[in-house]
Amino acid sequence: MPNNERVTLKVKPGASNGQGWTTTTASNGQPYSFKYSGGHNDNGGMKTKVGDGTATIALNVDAEGRYGLSNVQFKDDAYSQLSWSPSPDMESGTITDINTQVETAHYTTLVSDAQNGNTIIPCDPMIGNDPRGPCAEIQHHHAHY
């Protein structure tokens, strides 16, 4: 059976580790913090088994009129299992995993801050497709930019 997750990403300026928040550095060198909720383990992840059909993550940014989803990038997606489809308002979109190959991949959500010159804030979880016996997974992986 396909797995479809709903995930919300919250972003705020400044460093704030703990209680699910992770600090990252924006393209302008300033610290921001992000927190994923929903999905596998309530941290933006997804876990599914190869052959169970296409799986999706409906991703929303808690925008507050300030933040937008600039892009989603994929790393370690050796079999091109993953794709990103943004909504026109750039506050939501869908990550699709065709789920036909075993792999563990990562995605980075690039968030823009309209109140700070559209600086880009990298917020990064992980995706993986396990063999039919086990499963596919999307989790956070902290990238360094």
Secondary structure, DSSP 8 states (H G I E B T S, - for coil): ---EEEEEEEEEES---BTTBEEEE-TTS-EEEEEEEESBTTTTBEEEBTTS--EEEEEEE--TTTEEEEEEEEES-TT--EEEEE-TTSSEEEEEE---S-EEEEEEEEEEEGGGTTEEEEE-BEEEEB-SSS-EEE-B-----
